[in-house]
Amino acid sequence: MSPSDTVVAPRFAGTGTVVAPTPDEPLFELRGIHKAFGELVLFEDTSLTVRRGETLSIIGESGCGKSVWLKMMIGLVPIDAGEIYFRGDNVLLMGNEGLARLRRSVGYLFQNGALFDSMTVLDNVGYALREHTTMGDEQIRERVITCLEKVNLSRRILDQWPAELSGGMRKRVALARAIAIEPEVVLYDEPTQGLDPQSITIIAELISELQRDLDITSVLVTHDMRCAFSVSDRIAMVHERGFPYVGTPTQLGESTAPAVQEYISEALEELQSATPPE
């Protein structure tokens, strides 16, 4: 299946200005990527484009390299061959300063949230602001409160520790931290893994709201087909060391390709068996 030209609706930037990104305008381009760990080849001559302003979900079987792909996008994991471009600039030719600028443009929601247990919510969310900006304590506090509100959390948890929060709240705090630096892109690594159905719904809604309200480009790695189908403009499926199936949720859902049908069916069955009856 070839990628579909999806019409992207106008989105609103933080300034309140209407932004209408061109549907085909590439933000990330990964071309001819090869990546192996020893004899385990994850990707072979594989290409994928992330369009500015879209939400793209990456699905596929466990161990196929989905999370590795996210890390390769921003240079956290080196590629063996190929090219990576961000806004038209070759990531592989960026020095340390260039990579640092790239990563400041990207928010990353790690698979387990990756909050610092020894820091309060305030210090966790404000960590990147202290490291990468000249903002003072009061400015950081106000930015943190704003980010918490965007993920539907109260300022009352500012002084709480991660261990005092539920799994869903920890994930939302991690999301607040990811958007604190006002990134252009947010990468989500299994954002709903380990959460109860209500928290999954909340996270999926937040992903859509942040894309719409903050003009954020989103790339998700997920096993959660309900989340992928509800939030995505396009879905890319990893299969046999590449992305042979890329399209809208409707196109993937209607695909007659055996590999697509089998994966979606098994993923939905797994979700249903893991969901407690109401």
C-alpha positions in Angstrom: 0.0 0.0 0.0 1.4 3.4 -0.9 1.1 6.4 1.5 -2.1 8.4 1.1 -2.4 12.1 0.6 -4.4 13.0 3.7 -5.9 16.5 4.0 -4.6 18.0 7.2 -7.0 20.5 8.9 -5.8 23.9 10.0 -4.3 23.8 13.5 -3.8 26.5 16.1 -0.3 27.6 17.2 0.2 28.7 20.8 0.0 32.4 19.7 -3.6 31.8 18.5 -2.6 32.2 14.9 -4.1 29.7 12.5 -1.5 27.5 10.9 -2.4 25.4 7.9 0.6 23.0 7.3 1.0 21.6 3.8 -0.1 17.9 4.0 3.0 16.6 2.2 5.6 18.9 3.8 8.2 16.6 5.3 9.4 17.3 8.8 11.5 14.1 9.3 12.7 12.0 6.3 14.5 8.7 6.9 15.8 7.2 3.7 17.4 3.8 3.0 17.9 3.0 6.7 19.7 -0.1 7.7 20.0 -1.1 11.3 21.2 -4.3 12.8 22.3 -5.5 16.2 24.8 -8.3 15.5 23.0 -10.8 13.3 19.6 -9.4 14.1 18.6 -7.1 11.2 15.7 -4.8 12.2 15.6 -2.5 9.1 17.0 -3.0 5.6 16.9 -0.2 3.0 13.8 1.3 4.8 12.4 4.8 4.3 9.6 6.7 6.0 8.5 10.4 6.0 6.8 12.2 8.9 4.7 15.1 7.6 4.6 18.4 9.4 1.5 18.6 11.7 0.4 15.0 11.4 0.0 12.2 14.0 1.7 9.1 12.7 1.5 5.8 14.6 4.1 3.0 14.1 2.7 -0.5 14.8 4.2 -3.9 14.5 5.1 -7.1 16.5 7.1 -6.9 19.6 10.9 -6.8 18.9 10.5 -5.5 15.4 12.4 -2.3 16.1 9.6 0.3 16.6 11.2 2.0 19.6 14.6 1.8 18.0 13.2 3.7 15.0 12.1 6.6 17.3 15.6 6.8 18.8 17.2 6.7 15.4 15.1 9.7 14.3 16.9 12.0 16.8 20.3 10.4 16.9 20.0 8.5 20.2 20.7 5.2 18.4 23.1 5.3 15.4 22.1 3.9 12.0 24.3 1.5 10.1 23.5 3.1 6.7 21.0 5.6 5.2 20.1 9.3 5.6 18.0 11.2 8.2 16.7 14.7 7.6 15.0 17.1 9.9 13.5 20.2 8.3 15.7 19.4 5.3 19.0 19.3 7.3 21.0 16.1 7.4 21.0 14.9 11.0 24.1 12.8 10.4 26.1 15.9 9.5 25.0 17.8 12.6 27.6 18.4 15.2 26.9 18.2 18.9 25.4 21.7 18.9 23.1 20.8 16.0 22.0 17.6 17.6 21.3 19.5 20.9 19.1 22.0 19.0 17.3 19.1 17.3 16.5 17.4 20.6 15.3 20.7 22.1 12.7 20.7 19.3 11.5 17.2 20.3 9.6 16.1 23.4 10.0 12.4 24.2 7.5 10.4 26.3 9.4 7.3 27.3 7.8 3.9 27.6 7.8 3.8 31.4 7.4 7.6 31.8 11.0 7.8 33.1 10.3 10.3 35.9 13.0 10.9 38.4 11.9 9.3 41.7 14.0 11.7 43.7 12.4 14.8 42.3 9.0 16.3 42.9 6.5 16.8 40.1 7.6 20.5 39.9 11.3 19.5 39.4 10.5 16.7 37.0 8.4 18.8 34.7 10.8 21.8 35.0 14.0 19.8 34.6 14.6 20.6 30.9 13.7 24.3 31.5 16.4 24.5 34.1 18.9 22.7 31.8 18.2 24.4 28.5 16.7 27.9 29.3 17.5 31.0 31.3 14.1 31.0 33.0 14.0 31.8 36.7 12.3 29.8 39.4 9.0 31.6 39.3 8.9 31.5 35.5 9.6 27.8 35.6 6.9 27.2 38.2 4.3 29.0 36.1 5.3 27.1 33.0 5.0 23.8 34.9 1.6 24.7 36.2 0.5 25.6 32.6 1.8 22.3 31.3 0.1 20.3 34.1 -3.2 22.1 33.2 -2.8 21.1 29.6 -2.7 17.4 30.6 -5.6 17.9 33.1 -3.6 17.8 36.3 -3.9 20.3 39.2 -1.1 22.5 40.6 -1.9 20.7 43.9 0.5 17.9 42.9 3.5 20.1 42.3 5.2 19.0 45.6 4.2 15.3 45.3 6.7 12.6 44.4 6.2 10.1 41.5 5.6 7.3 43.9 2.5 9.1 45.3 0.8 9.2 41.9 -1.2 6.6 40.0 0.2 5.1 36.8 -2.1 7.3 34.7 -1.0 10.4 36.6 2.7 9.6 36.2 2.2 9.2 32.5 0.5 12.6 32.3 3.2 14.2 34.3 5.8 12.7 31.9 3.7 14.2 29.0 3.7 17.6 30.7 7.5 17.4 31.0 7.7 16.5 27.3 5.8 19.6 26.2 7.4 22.0 28.7 10.1 23.1 26.3 7.3 23.8 23.7 8.6 21.2 21.2 7.8 21.0 17.5 7.5 17.2 17.7 6.5 14.8 20.4 7.7 11.2 20.2 5.5 8.8 22.2 7.0 5.3 23.1 4.0 3.1 24.1 2.1 5.9 25.7 -0.8 3.7 26.9 1.1 0.6 28.0 0.2 -0.7 31.5 -2.7 1.8 31.9 -6.3 1.0 32.8 -9.0 1.6 30.1 -10.0 5.0 31.6 -6.4 6.3 31.6 -5.9 5.0 28.1 -8.8 7.0 26.9 -7.5 10.1 28.7 -4.0 9.8 27.2 -5.4 9.2 23.6 -7.6 12.4 24.0 -4.6 14.4 25.2 -2.5 13.3 22.3 -5.2 14.6 19.9 -5.7 17.8 21.9 -2.0 18.7 22.1 -1.6 18.1 18.3 -4.6 20.4 17.6 -4.0 23.1 20.2 -0.2 23.4 20.2 0.4 22.6 16.5 2.5 19.6 17.4 3.7 16.8 15.1 3.3 13.5 16.9 4.9 10.1 16.3 3.6 7.2 18.3 5.0 3.7 18.8 2.1 1.6 20.1 0.6 -1.9 20.5 -2.8 -0.3 21.3 -4.8 -0.5 18.0 -7.7 1.5 19.5 -5.4 4.4 20.3 -3.6 4.2 17.0 -6.9 4.2 15.0 -8.5 7.0 17.1 -5.6 9.5 17.0 -3.7 8.9 13.8 -3.7 10.7 10.5 -1.6 7.8 9.1 -0.4 4.4 10.4 2.9 2.7 9.4 3.3 -1.0 10.0 6.7 -2.6 10.5 6.9 -5.9 8.7 9.9 -7.9 7.3 12.5 -5.2 8.1 10.5 -2.3 6.5 7.3 -0.3 6.3 5.4 -2.0 3.5 2.0 -0.9 4.7 1.5 2.9 5.3 -1.9 4.6 5.1 -4.8 6.2 6.8 -6.5 4.2 9.6 -9.4 3.5 7.2 -7.0 2.2 4.5 -5.2 -0.1 7.0 -8.5 -1.3 8.4 -9.8 -2.2 4.9 -6.5 -3.7 3.7 -6.7 -7.2 2.3 -3.0 -7.8 2.9 -2.7 -11.0 5.1 0.0 -9.6 7.3 -2.1 -6.5 8.1 -5.3 -8.4 8.8 -3.5 -10.9 11.0 -1.7 -8.3 13.0 -4.7 -6.1 13.6 -6.9 -9.0 14.5 -4.4 -10.4 17.0 -3.8 -6.9 18.5 -7.5 -6.3 19.0 -8.0 -9.8 20.5 -5.2 -9.1 22.9 -6.7 -5.8 23.9 -10.2 -7.3 24.4 -8.8 -10.1 26.6 -6.9 -7.5 28.7 -9.9 -5.3 29.2 -12.0 -6.2 32.2 -15.7 -6.5 31.6 -17.8 -3.5 32.6 
